[in-house]
Amino acid sequence: MGSGALNIGLKALLTSQSALDTVGHNLANANTPGYSRQNLAVSTSSTVMIRGLLQGNGVQADVVKRTVDDLLEKRLLQQTSVMGRLDARALGLAGAEALFGTGENAIEAKLRGLFASFGTLAGAPDDLTLRAGAVQSAVGLSTRFNQLSTGLLGLGQDSVARLKTHVSQVNQLTTQIVSLNKQISALEVGSTSANDLRDTRDQALRELAELVDTRVSENERGAVRVLVGGQPVVTATEAQKLIVTTASDGSLGPIRLDKSNADLNVTGGAIGGLI
């Protein structure tokens, strides 16, 4: 058997081994969050001239690629922001609904009771018992209003505290994305693809989309640029941190970017829902 045939057989074995390694990598990461299945792309090796004849030179492994639909990923990011916003709003409104209550403790019931006691008192204004009942109804209503005021104030303070926690998470994610941008740009030379790093970055982008509205674009070197509220919070090499401002009374002020000091109009994600 000639050396050419041996070389073809060796290349076929090595290519098959690479394919098996890729399958094993897929199986090992079946439960890894954000992992995308990978495939080995193969092609026919360049032909060679032997004794005046162009002869085949076997198979070669070209690159390991992720099975990812970029358009679908962008749509998922948008919908993730929408769901994050709705979930945060629903949670806040559920807390407010619980404060207003139902049944005899509801404001509506207290108001009906007050007007009913006044109506009864109007028929016998000299009746001390009816007078005491009207006063008691008024006291009950005012007490309930005070309870609602305190409860709603506490709900607002809790929302601001949750907002600050989410902003801290956003800042951690944007810093991580910038670090991954640099690693991916450094590794991806020619046809090389940093698959696992891209999976990690996509997972970070999905987590970011749960918190804020995101718009993502990728440059020719594989680094992504992320816009939040129309402002760049992530570029290829740096990230801007979000800052929560509050008024003297503890109420929420505008969210700003640390480097540009620009106000950030967040409309999506959990932060948009809380605002």
Buried (B, 14 or more C-beta within 10 A) or exposed (E): EEEBEEBBEEBBEBBBEBBEEBBEBBEEBEEEEBBBBBBBEBEEBEEEEEEEEEEEBBBBBEBBBBEBEEEEBBEBBBEBBBBBBBBBBEBBEEBEEEBBBEEEEEEEBBEEBBEEBBEEBEEEEEEEEBBEBBEEBBEBBEEBEEEBEEBBEEBBEEBBEBBBEBBEBBBBBBBBBBBBBEBBBEEBEEEEBBBBBBBBBBBBBBBBBBBBBBBBEBEEEBBBBBBBBEBBBBBBEEBBBBBBEEEEEEEBEEBBBEEEEBBBBBBBBBBBBBB
